[in-house]
Amino acid sequence: MTTTAPTLPPLPIDRDASTGIVTLRLDQSPSPPHPMVVLDHDLIRRIESALLDIRRQGCTGLILASNSPRVFVAGADLKTIQSPLTPGSQGWNDDRLDSYLAYGQRVFGMFCDFPCPTVAAINGAALGGGLEIAMHCDALIAAPSASGKPYPIGLPEAGLSICPGWGGTNLLPARMDAADAVQRTAAGKTLNFDEARAANLFDAVAPSPESLHATAVGWISDHRARFSRRDGQPSRWIGRPEHKARCEAAIDTVEPALPDTDAARACVKAIRAGLREGWPAALEVERRELTRLRSTEPGRAAIAAFFGKK
């Protein structure tokens, strides 16, 4: 799959010359702010190109932000995930979907190789792939929405009879109460901003949207020494020694009470693969299960209904 984006507009990159901290801003179109940010193939290509450029020039910290005033990232491109067996679908065949998911996994994994702190500055809804790319960063720094209305954050995929595909099953339980995270992931139940704050999902919370960037910069300044060495895996996922035991206990405790659905079982399978076999195994299970589930009758129906509501 192509790993350069010569024909696509570059993403905005702001470099603070005094601190060396770089801010990468996501947008969907060449003329931001766009009301929505969705992780389609073109945007992932632009993210990869930007990260390669930032790595070449170096930085002391990296902030992943959004140019949308309404959302951080709304999620993956469901038109891509939608089964090609569905009449009128724009979905891809299984091999192409697997390549798209694997490509996203590799690009998001680039955040795990920066020899400096990485922060996701969350200003609005962060759903599905949007939360997954954020959780590849070391810290989640959030701010209340500009409107004051609590925005959603979480992994809603199981509610569409599919499962996360970019590591979410193994990332969320390491960032909040593991049992609650597993239950929410298996049911596709999201949190709102206030619930996420109470669950300690965020590493820091800015008092206002205007202070989000400064709060992210402050967190980086306080944690520079922690992330000088990397192993290519997220700094916080369930396979880390500091998280593994409690996550194993959580999945054993809650599994009998999880929804009796194919999607919930796929989430459990990915969690157990990560705990037993490691990060690459978890990612492989997520890709395989998502590709399978989107072509099941419940998966096709739920995604079609989603577009019907829109």
Legacy VTK file of the C-alpha trace (Angstrom):
# vtk DataFile Version 3.0
C-alpha trace
ASCII
DATASET POLYDATA
POINTS 310 float
0.000 0.000 0.000
1.206 3.516 -0.808
3.009 5.158 2.099
3.483 8.622 0.648
0.913 11.229 -0.247
2.406 13.458 -2.967
-0.972 14.527 -4.371
-2.663 15.259 -1.033
-2.469 18.547 0.873
-0.141 18.406 3.879
-1.577 18.555 7.370
-0.901 21.757 9.325
2.203 21.463 11.501
3.058 24.173 14.042
6.553 24.191 15.560
7.357 26.248 18.659
10.936 27.386 18.089
11.485 28.156 21.767
10.395 24.769 23.135
10.795 22.407 20.174
7.238 21.146 20.699
5.349 20.359 17.494
1.572 20.396 17.051
0.044 18.276 14.279
-3.498 19.341 13.415
-5.928 16.953 11.760
-8.347 18.202 9.141
-10.441 16.582 6.447
-10.064 19.105 3.685
-7.575 21.666 2.359
-9.785 24.445 3.746
-10.180 23.918 7.510
-11.902 24.089 9.825
-14.027 21.225 8.466
-16.976 20.313 10.683
-15.900 16.663 10.850
-12.679 14.636 10.913
-12.946 11.002 9.774
-10.021 8.597 9.462
-10.326 7.649 5.824
-7.412 6.288 3.818
-6.365 9.691 2.496
-6.217 11.243 5.959
-4.116 8.351 7.257
-1.719 8.901 4.359
-1.473 12.567 5.284
-0.841 11.661 8.943
1.967 9.319 7.922
3.562 11.953 5.701
3.379 14.531 8.495
4.860 12.177 11.097
7.739 11.292 8.793
8.444 14.987 8.305
8.307 15.671 12.049
10.669 12.770 12.748
13.154 14.073 10.176
13.198 17.531 11.730
13.045 16.332 15.327
10.972 17.618 18.248
10.926 17.653 22.041
7.227 16.846 22.240
4.336 16.127 19.887
0.737 17.286 20.276
-1.967 15.673 18.133
-4.848 18.117 17.775
-7.883 18.667 15.566
-8.783 21.563 13.320
-12.470 20.768 13.697
-14.256 22.996 16.202
-16.798 20.231 16.907
-14.888 16.958 17.126
-11.438 15.591 17.773
-11.961 12.641 15.411
-15.396 11.150 14.713
-13.967 7.701 13.933
-12.982 5.512 11.021
-14.543 5.757 7.582
-17.604 3.485 7.886
-18.197 3.633 4.137
-14.904 1.807 3.756
-15.797 -0.708 6.457
-19.333 -1.245 5.169
-19.583 -4.681 3.594
-19.375 -4.734 -0.214
-22.136 -7.364 -0.065
-24.604 -4.655 0.966
-26.550 -3.220 -2.013
-25.247 0.246 -2.836
-22.281 -0.119 -0.460
-18.980 1.655 -1.068
-17.132 -0.920 1.037
-13.968 -2.747 0.074
-13.386 -6.476 -0.318
-11.809 -8.349 2.614
-8.204 -8.132 1.413
-8.417 -4.406 0.773
-10.120 -3.760 4.111
-7.448 -5.770 5.927
-4.766 -3.687 4.185
-6.522 -0.449 5.198
-6.723 -1.577 8.833
-3.118 -2.820 8.861
-1.938 0.438 7.325
-3.742 2.432 10.018
-2.204 0.223 12.691
1.274 0.901 11.325
0.764 4.660 11.020
-0.780 5.003 14.482
2.134 2.946 15.787
4.495 5.693 14.658
3.379 7.720 17.691
4.862 4.940 19.849
8.353 5.430 18.423
8.877 9.139 19.095
11.705 9.613 21.653
9.692 12.344 23.371
6.269 12.707 25.005
3.229 12.552 22.709
-0.131 14.027 23.667
-3.617 13.931 22.164
-5.360 17.270 22.754
-9.046 16.311 22.753
-11.437 19.188 22.109
-14.567 17.272 21.122
-16.007 13.879 20.241
-13.375 11.131 20.069
-15.044 7.965 18.874
-13.812 4.606 17.607
-10.680 5.150 15.565
-10.530 8.708 16.897
-10.045 7.480 20.442
-7.723 4.727 19.223
-5.293 7.113 17.533
-5.423 9.316 20.643
-4.605 6.355 22.914
-1.485 5.612 20.883
-0.187 8.858 22.393
1.264 8.891 25.884
-1.355 11.205 27.360
-4.946 12.213 26.751
-5.415 15.898 27.554
-9.012 17.089 27.247
-11.012 20.266 27.502
-14.744 20.877 27.800
-16.490 21.637 24.543
-16.902 25.206 23.374
-20.680 24.806 23.630
-20.513 23.448 27.167
-22.387 20.289 26.139
-20.529 17.089 27.150
-19.238 15.340 24.048
-18.997 11.562 23.566
-15.799 9.583 23.867
-15.376 5.833 23.566
-15.488 2.757 21.371
-18.997 2.361 19.885
-18.083 -0.354 17.360
-19.787 -3.265 19.143
-23.017 -1.263 19.017
-22.709 -1.560 15.239
-22.121 -5.326 15.556
-18.429 -4.967 14.672
-15.321 -4.471 16.840
-12.425 -2.008 17.135
-9.701 -2.434 14.527
-6.852 -0.175 15.660
-5.978 -1.503 19.104
-8.859 -0.114 21.143
-9.680 -3.390 22.907
-6.177 -3.443 24.397
-5.776 0.286 24.989
-8.888 1.468 26.833
-8.681 -0.982 29.799
-5.180 0.329 30.574
-6.449 3.914 30.907
-9.458 3.511 33.215
-11.119 0.899 35.407
-10.438 -2.246 33.393
-13.730 -4.003 34.112
-15.745 -0.929 33.125
-13.667 -0.489 29.974
-14.160 -4.117 28.905
-17.895 -3.951 29.520
-18.248 -0.710 27.595
-16.136 -1.960 24.683
-18.076 -5.240 24.437
-21.394 -3.365 24.450
-20.299 -0.398 22.329
-21.275 1.940 25.160
-19.453 5.272 25.147
-18.891 7.828 27.892
-19.525 11.525 27.766
-16.893 14.074 28.748
-18.068 14.296 32.355
-18.155 10.504 32.745
-14.723 10.143 31.167
-13.338 12.753 33.518
-14.820 10.971 36.534
-13.367 7.678 35.252
-9.876 9.248 35.153
-9.580 8.525 31.453
-7.787 11.841 30.906
-4.267 12.518 32.127
-5.121 16.199 32.524
-8.135 18.405 31.900
-7.865 21.994 30.732
-10.272 24.458 32.344
-11.392 25.783 28.953
-11.044 25.057 25.227
-8.750 28.072 24.931
-6.305 26.629 27.468
-6.165 23.110 25.961
-2.935 23.672 24.061
-1.170 25.280 27.016
-2.238 22.385 29.243
-0.836 19.897 26.730
2.441 21.811 26.554
2.644 21.823 30.342
2.143 18.057 30.530
4.921 17.500 27.988
7.280 19.778 29.920
6.630 17.786 33.099
7.175 14.362 31.523
10.034 14.727 29.054
12.374 12.307 30.808
9.882 9.414 30.858
9.688 8.691 27.143
13.233 8.814 25.821
13.286 5.044 25.205
10.669 3.214 23.168
9.868 -0.371 22.195
7.407 0.304 19.358
4.322 -0.392 21.475
1.937 2.067 23.152
3.177 3.287 26.512
-0.158 2.280 28.051
-1.789 -0.961 26.955
-2.972 -4.048 28.821
0.186 -6.083 28.191
2.414 -3.737 30.176
3.481 -5.265 33.536
1.836 -2.438 35.472
-1.541 -3.171 33.836
-1.541 -6.857 32.959
-2.611 -8.464 36.242
-5.569 -6.162 36.875
-6.727 -6.481 33.263
-6.527 -10.278 33.412
-8.587 -10.219 36.594
-11.104 -7.839 35.036
-11.746 -9.903 31.915
-12.111 -13.083 33.973
-14.609 -11.331 36.242
-16.824 -9.615 33.674
-16.771 -12.061 30.742
-19.726 -14.186 31.958
-21.940 -11.087 32.130
-20.981 -9.572 28.766
-23.566 -9.346 25.963
-24.160 -12.618 24.141
-23.155 -11.188 20.778
-20.582 -12.003 18.148
-19.129 -8.514 18.528
-18.634 -8.889 22.290
-16.952 -12.254 21.805
-14.623 -10.706 19.212
-13.607 -8.001 21.697
-12.864 -10.624 24.343
-10.848 -12.637 21.828
-8.682 -9.602 21.026
-8.192 -8.763 24.708
-7.119 -12.310 25.539
-4.809 -12.399 22.514
-3.050 -9.281 23.760
-2.695 -10.606 27.302
-1.417 -14.011 26.207
0.450 -13.366 22.964
1.296 -9.662 22.830
0.438 -6.459 20.997
0.888 -7.690 17.378
-1.388 -10.665 18.074
-4.103 -8.392 19.460
-3.952 -6.184 16.367
-4.177 -9.213 14.081
-7.266 -10.503 15.902
-8.947 -7.107 15.701
-8.346 -6.894 11.944
-9.563 -10.404 11.316
-12.659 -10.077 13.488
-13.653 -6.654 12.153
-13.305 -7.875 8.573
-15.448 -10.910 9.391
-18.100 -9.099 11.426
-18.812 -6.376 8.878
-20.056 -9.076 6.467
-22.339 -10.821 8.960
-26.053 -10.088 8.796
-26.049 -8.071 12.066
-22.987 -6.113 10.953
-24.420 -5.239 7.546
-27.769 -4.286 9.051
-26.311 -2.131 11.848
-23.998 -0.151 9.573
-26.777 0.315 6.994
-29.056 1.565 9.759
-26.347 3.991 10.878
-26.220 5.553 7.420
-29.995 5.499 7.255
-30.207 7.618 10.401
-27.663 10.089 9.016
LINES 1 311
310 0 1 2 3 4 5 6 7 8 9 10 11 12 13 14 15 16 17 18 19 20 21 22 23 24 25 26 27 28 29 30 31 32 33 34 35 36 37 38 39 40 41 42 43 44 45 46 47 48 49 50 51 52 53 54 55 56 57 58 59 60 61 62 63 64 65 66 67 68 69 70 71 72 73 74 75 76 77 78 79 80 81 82 83 84 85 86 87 88 89 90 91 92 93 94 95 96 97 98 99 100 101 102 103 104 105 106 107 108 109 110 111 112 113 114 115 116 117 118 119 120 121 122 123 124 125 126 127 128 129 130 131 132 133 134 135 136 137 138 139 140 141 142 143 144 145 146 147 148 149 150 151 152 153 154 155 156 157 158 159 160 161 162 163 164 165 166 167 168 169 170 171 172 173 174 175 176 177 178 179 180 181 182 183 184 185 186 187 188 189 190 191 192 193 194 195 196 197 198 199 200 201 202 203 204 205 206 207 208 209 210 211 212 213 214 215 216 217 218 219 220 221 222 223 224 225 226 227 228 229 230 231 232 233 234 235 236 237 238 239 240 241 242 243 244 245 246 247 248 249 250 251 252 253 254 255 256 257 258 259 260 261 262 263 264 265 266 267 268 269 270 271 272 273 274 275 276 277 278 279 280 281 282 283 284 285 286 287 288 289 290 291 292 293 294 295 296 297 298 299 300 301 302 303 304 305 306 307 308 309
